[in-house]
Structures are given as structure tokens and as C-alpha cells.
């Protein structure tokens, strides 16, 4: 759980810095883009599960 919280805080602070610097965010700005990232992760987990790694 600690790893998840640290990852969220790192992403949050990165978003704040990019916003203050008036730079585009380094992540997909739409739900579809975020779901694409989730899909990549789920695909990775499925293959890992099926191959027993």
C-alpha cells in the first residue's frame, strides 16, 4: 500500500509542477488514454498469470 501512495504522491507533485510551469501534462489527458494504460497493465498481469511467472 505504501508503494501505491508514494506513486500517487509522485504523480500528483509532477502534475503540480507541470501545471505551474505551464507545460502539457506528461500523461493522457482523457479517460480513454488512462484506460489504455490500465489495459496495458492488465494485459501484462494476465500473461504473467497464464505463464506462471
Secondary structure, DSSP 8 states (H G I E B T S, - for coil): -HHHHHHHHHHHHHHHHHHHTT---SS-SSHHHHHHHHHHHHHHHHHHHHHT-
